[in-house]
Amino acid sequence: MMNENIFKRNELLAKKVIAGLESRNMSGYYAAGKEDALAKALELIPEGSSVTMGGCMSAREIGLVDAVKNGNYDFIDRDAAEDKRAAMLAAYDADVYLASANAITEDGVMVNIDGNSNRVSAIAQGPRKVVFIVGMNKVCDDVDGAMKRARNVAAPINAQRFGLNTPCAKTGSCFNCKSPDTICCQFLITRFSRHKDRIHVILVNDDLGF
């Protein structure tokens, strides 16, 4: 069970992040745990919607992927598709895209790094709604801190997870490499949404993803 002081700190910090998100034309929510996060996410996804995602561990960890697969939704499953490229392209016309952030600042700016860039491109443009599941472990002071977290925490762990031959996979730290296996090909900083009600961020009082 999470320490009560940490729980309260996260609750207060989430209010600050949500205010930042709202000032950037994005919607923010706070979930006290995984079950609350799942309930809020399903509340944001109308039944019958076409739903897809990139590599989002946080959505899996709260049970959202299983809920969508087994629910009344048209889930575009890239992992199970014979034509993965077609499945990735279908994401741009989906009703809902599930995502997370490699890092988010206290004032609501999100940072994501991608290798194939299907994830960051869908976050930026295409799907009618993007639902982010973000653990409070990903909150950073500012964009510089968020970039450092994305490059020195998220990227090395993902490189190790995929068995890639990069310096960060071997050392745990970013070398700003140009390795053929690098997953740091595209950097997306989401600082404002021109389209109101498109981006929804659920902050979860838990350590989720990388």
C-alpha positions in Angstrom: 0.0 0.0 0.0 1.3 3.5 -0.9 2.5 5.6 2.0 -0.3 8.1 3.0 2.1 11.1 2.7 3.0 10.1 -0.9 -0.6 9.6 -1.7 -1.5 13.1 -0.6 1.5 14.6 -2.3 0.5 12.9 -5.6 -3.1 14.1 -5.2 -1.9 17.7 -4.7 0.6 17.5 -7.5 -2.0 16.1 -9.9 -4.2 19.1 -9.3 -1.3 21.3 -10.5 -0.7 19.1 -13.6 -4.4 19.1 -14.4 -4.6 22.9 -14.2 -1.7 23.0 -16.6 -3.4 20.6 -19.0 -6.6 22.6 -18.9 -4.7 25.8 -19.7 -3.4 24.0 -22.8 -6.8 23.0 -24.1 -6.5 19.4 -22.8 -8.6 17.6 -20.2 -7.0 16.1 -17.1 -8.3 13.7 -14.5 -6.9 12.2 -11.3 -7.4 8.5 -10.5 -6.6 7.3 -7.0 -5.6 3.9 -8.3 -5.7 1.5 -11.3 -9.4 0.6 -10.9 -10.4 4.2 -10.8 -8.2 4.9 -13.9 -9.9 2.0 -15.8 -13.4 3.3 -14.9 -12.5 6.8 -16.0 -10.9 5.6 -19.3 -14.0 3.5 -20.2 -16.2 6.5 -19.4 -14.3 8.4 -22.1 -14.6 5.7 -24.7 -18.1 5.3 -26.1 -19.2 1.7 -26.8 -19.0 0.9 -30.5 -15.9 3.1 -30.9 -13.0 2.0 -33.0 -10.0 1.9 -30.6 -6.3 1.3 -31.2 -3.0 2.0 -29.6 0.8 2.0 -29.9 3.1 0.4 -27.4 1.3 1.6 -24.2 2.3 -0.5 -21.2 0.3 1.8 -18.8 -3.0 1.0 -20.6 -2.2 -2.7 -20.2 -1.3 -2.3 -16.5 -4.6 -0.8 -15.5 -6.6 -3.5 -17.5 -7.8 -1.1 -20.2 -6.5 -3.2 -23.2 -8.3 -6.3 -22.0 -11.4 -4.4 -21.3 -11.5 -2.9 -24.8 -10.7 -6.2 -26.4 -13.4 -8.0 -24.5 -16.0 -5.2 -24.7 -18.3 -3.7 -27.2 -15.6 -1.9 -29.2 -13.9 -2.3 -32.6 -10.4 -2.9 -31.4 -7.7 -2.6 -34.1 -5.1 -4.9 -32.7 -1.8 -4.1 -34.4 0.0 -6.9 -32.6 -2.4 -9.6 -33.9 -2.8 -8.1 -37.4 -1.3 -10.0 -40.4 -0.7 -6.6 -42.1 0.8 -4.5 -39.3 1.4 -1.5 -41.6 -2.3 -1.5 -42.5 -3.2 -1.7 -38.8 -0.9 1.2 -38.0 -2.4 3.3 -40.8 -5.9 2.5 -39.6 -5.0 4.2 -36.3 -5.1 7.6 -37.9 -8.8 7.2 -38.6 -9.7 5.6 -35.3 -12.2 7.1 -32.9 -10.0 6.6 -29.9 -6.2 6.2 -29.6 -4.8 4.8 -26.3 -1.4 6.3 -25.3 0.9 7.2 -22.4 3.7 9.7 -22.0 7.3 9.1 -21.4 7.2 12.1 -19.2 4.8 15.0 -18.3 5.7 18.3 -16.7 4.1 19.9 -13.7 2.4 22.4 -16.0 1.0 19.9 -18.4 3.5 19.5 -21.2 4.0 15.9 -22.4 7.1 14.4 -23.9 7.3 11.2 -26.0 10.1 9.5 -27.9 9.5 7.0 -30.7 11.4 4.7 -33.0 9.0 3.9 -35.9 7.1 7.1 -35.1 3.6 5.6 -35.5 2.8 6.4 -31.9 3.9 10.0 -31.8 2.4 10.8 -35.2 -1.0 9.4 -34.1 -0.8 11.5 -30.9 -0.1 14.6 -32.9 -2.7 14.1 -35.7 -5.4 11.6 -36.9 -7.5 9.8 -34.2 -10.5 11.8 -33.1 -9.7 11.3 -29.4 -6.5 10.4 -27.6 -6.7 9.0 -24.1 -3.5 9.1 -22.1 -2.9 6.8 -19.1 0.0 8.4 -17.1 1.4 7.2 -13.8 2.5 9.9 -11.3 6.0 8.5 -11.5 6.3 10.3 -14.8 5.8 13.8 -13.5 8.8 16.1 -13.9 9.6 19.7 -13.0 9.9 21.1 -16.5 10.5 20.2 -20.2 14.2 19.8 -19.6 13.6 17.3 -16.8 10.9 15.5 -18.9 13.4 15.2 -21.8 16.0 13.7 -19.5 13.5 11.3 -18.1 12.4 10.2 -21.6 16.0 9.7 -22.8 17.6 8.2 -19.6 14.7 6.2 -18.1 12.1 5.3 -20.6 14.3 4.8 -23.7 16.9 2.5 -22.1 14.2 0.4 -20.5 12.4 0.0 -23.7 15.6 -0.7 -25.6 16.3 -3.5 -23.1 12.7 -4.8 -23.3 12.9 -5.1 -27.1 16.4 -6.6 -27.0 18.0 -3.8 -29.0 21.7 -3.3 -29.5 22.0 0.3 -28.3 24.5 1.9 -25.9 21.6 2.8 -23.6 20.5 -0.9 -23.4 24.0 -1.8 -22.2 24.6 1.0 -19.8 21.2 2.4 -18.8 22.1 5.9 -20.0 21.5 7.9 -23.2 24.5 8.3 -25.4 22.7 10.4 -28.0 23.6 7.6 -30.4 22.9 7.0 -34.1 22.8 3.3 -33.7 20.7 1.5 -36.4 18.6 0.2 -33.4 18.0 3.5 -31.8 14.4 4.2 -30.7 15.1 7.9 -30.2 14.2 8.8 -33.8 11.3 11.3 -33.2 10.7 13.5 -30.2 7.2 14.9 -29.7 6.5 17.7 -27.2 2.7 18.2 -26.8 2.3 21.6 -25.3 -1.2 22.6 -26.6 -4.2 21.0 -28.3 -5.8 23.1 -31.0 -8.8 20.8 -30.9 -10.7 20.9 -27.6 -11.9 17.6 -26.2 -9.4 15.6 -28.3 -6.7 15.0 -25.7 -7.6 13.5 -22.3 -5.0 12.7 -19.7 -5.7 10.4 -16.7 -3.1 10.8 -14.0 -2.9 7.6 -11.9 -1.7 7.5 -8.4 0.6 4.6 -9.1 3.9 3.8 -10.8 3.0 2.8 -14.4 5.0 2.1 -17.5 8.6 3.3 -17.9 
